[in-house]
Amino acid sequence: MIIKEKLAARAVNVEDFLKDCLRGRNVPARLLESMEYSLLAGGKRLRPVLALSWCSLLGGDADRAMPFAASLECIHTYSLIHDDLPAMDDDDLRRGRPSNHKQFDEATAILAGDGLLTEAFTLMCESGLKQGLDAERVLRAVGVLAVAAGAGGMVGGQTVDMEFTGRTDVPLDDLRAMHAMKTGALITAACECGAILSGAGEDDVTNAREFGRAIGVAFQIVDDVLDIVGDEATLGKPVGSDVEQGKTTYPSLLGLERSRELAAAHVNDAVARLHGYEGEECVFLEALARYIVDRAC
């Protein structure tokens, strides 16, 4: 089975959990419809799969970690809803269908994002309260994810991205730092939290964190490349929007080929963090890392 199929197979378990995770919480009907419209719209489920894979690789119980893994997808989905808003990136299409604010309205979309972000913390706690994971591990992982999603991570990265839009003088180091916050922080946290929830030692947690950091950079570079060479039907979102909005990207600074080479180098850095591990999860994580670059080839 090729890696794309393996990723899809693992995403099925996440998808099954997501279908019911917001039910029974007394959410108003229209708000629930809006939240589930985006949460259940598909996607690779990369972040929860990474968390579960690292948890399993290091001897943890992935089933008990599922609510925590699902919280990553809730946070990611909320960020997409808000990024698509007219005040942000102003995108009308997401995952092959109308963006949340186009399907509903701006106010509902904002509240749906707010709801998903907040419900994510309920799910994190459920890994301890309902699934029986060690409370200290869960608390540590919650702290890691909160920082990654917050003002010093994903939210801050989106802020800087908006500040950079329209500028032609953004240095590569500043672009890299911005994407490490906006895109990389949540991917890094997914891997790190999976390791923490497994009960692994600090060396293993560091390997997971640095693996996530490296593929986070590669993922963003490839996204920038695909905005030029990809197609809307495959990506499920508009292509060429970076140029249209005046965004500085890796290809705009380095060109397509150098961008691809840089992404491949970061993937190699990620794979190096798997040395010393073995088994199915190790093979899967290496293949997944390489798949990120293969998307742009």
QUINOR-V931555 format. One record per backbone hydrogen bond with DSSP energy under -1.0 kcal/mol. NH is the residue of the N-H (numbers start at 1). CO is the residue of the C=O. E is the energy in kcal/mol with one decimal. If there is no record, write none. Layout:
BEGIN
<<NH,CO,E> <NH,CO,E>>
END
This chain:
BEGIN
<<6,2,-2.2> <7,3,-2.9> <8,4,-2.0> <9,5,-2.4> <10,6,-2.1> <11,7,-2.1> <12,8,-1.0> <15,11,-2.9> <16,12,-2.6> <17,13,-1.6> <18,14,-2.5> <19,15,-1.7> <20,17,-1.1> <21,17,-1.0> <23,20,-1.2> <32,28,-2.8> <33,29,-2.5> <34,30,-2.2> <35,31,-2.6> <36,32,-2.8> <37,33,-1.9> <38,34,-1.3> <39,35,-2.4> <40,36,-2.4> <41,38,-1.2> <49,45,-2.1> <50,46,-2.5> <51,47,-2.1> <52,48,-2.5> <53,49,-2.5> <54,50,-2.4> <55,51,-2.0> <56,52,-2.4> <57,53,-3.0> <58,54,-1.7> <59,56,-2.0> <60,55,-3.1> <65,61,-1.2> <69,65,-2.4> <70,66,-2.8> <71,67,-1.5> <74,70,-1.9> <75,71,-2.3> <76,72,-2.5> <77,73,-2.7> <78,74,-2.4> <79,75,-2.0> <80,76,-1.8> <81,77,-2.4> <82,78,-2.3> <83,79,-2.6> <84,80,-1.8> <85,82,-1.1> <88,85,-2.0> <89,83,-2.8> <90,85,-2.3> <94,97,-3.1> <96,236,-3.7> <97,94,-1.4> <99,92,-2.2> <102,99,-1.0> <103,99,-2.3> <104,100,-2.6> <109,105,-2.5> <110,106,-2.6> <111,107,-2.3> <112,108,-2.6> <113,109,-2.3> <114,110,-2.4> <115,111,-2.8> <116,112,-2.4> <117,113,-2.3> <118,114,-2.1> <119,115,-2.8> <120,116,-1.5> <123,119,-2.2> <124,120,-2.2> <125,121,-1.9> <126,122,-1.6> <128,125,-1.2> <129,125,-3.0> <130,126,-2.0> <131,126,-1.9> <133,127,-2.4> <138,134,-2.3> <139,135,-2.7> <140,136,-2.2> <141,137,-2.6> <142,138,-2.8> <143,139,-2.0> <144,140,-2.0> <145,141,-2.5> <146,142,-2.6> <147,143,-2.0> <148,144,-2.1> <149,145,-2.1> <153,150,-1.8> <154,148,-2.9> <155,150,-1.2> <156,150,-1.4> <157,153,-2.6> <158,154,-2.0> <159,155,-1.9> <160,156,-2.4> <161,157,-2.3> <162,158,-2.0> <163,159,-1.8> <164,160,-2.1> <165,161,-1.2> <166,246,-3.0> <167,164,-2.3> <175,171,-2.2> <176,172,-2.8> <177,173,-2.2> <178,174,-2.3> <179,175,-2.3> <180,176,-1.9> <181,177,-1.1> <182,178,-2.9> <183,179,-2.0> <184,179,-2.9> <187,183,-1.1> <188,184,-3.0> <189,185,-2.3> <190,186,-1.9> <191,187,-1.6> <192,188,-2.5> <193,189,-3.2> <194,190,-1.8> <195,191,-1.9> <196,192,-2.5> <197,193,-2.8> <198,194,-1.0> <199,196,-1.3> <200,195,-1.4> <205,201,-2.0> <206,202,-2.5> <207,203,-2.2> <208,204,-2.4> <209,205,-2.6> <210,206,-2.8> <211,207,-2.3> <212,208,-2.4> <213,209,-2.4> <214,210,-2.2> <215,211,-2.3> <216,212,-1.9> <217,213,-1.6> <218,214,-2.1> <219,215,-2.8> <220,216,-1.8> <221,217,-2.4> <222,218,-2.5> <223,219,-2.2> <224,220,-2.3> <225,221,-2.2> <226,222,-3.0> <227,223,-1.5> <228,225,-1.8> <229,225,-2.5> <230,226,-2.2> <235,231,-2.5> <236,232,-2.5> <240,227,-1.7> <244,240,-2.0> <245,241,-2.3> <246,243,-1.1> <247,242,-3.0> <253,249,-1.4> <254,250,-3.4> <255,251,-1.8> <259,255,-1.7> <260,256,-2.4> <261,257,-2.3> <262,258,-2.3> <263,259,-2.3> <264,260,-2.2> <265,261,-2.0> <266,262,-2.0> <267,263,-2.0> <268,264,-2.1> <269,265,-1.8> <270,266,-2.1> <271,267,-2.7> <272,268,-1.9> <273,270,-1.2> <274,271,-1.9> <275,272,-1.1> <277,274,-2.1> <283,279,-2.0> <284,280,-2.5> <285,281,-2.6> <286,282,-2.1> <287,283,-2.3> <288,284,-2.7> <289,285,-2.2> <290,286,-2.1> <291,287,-2.0> <292,288,-1.3> <294,290,-2.1> <295,291,-1.5> <296,293,-1.8> <297,294,-1.5>>
END
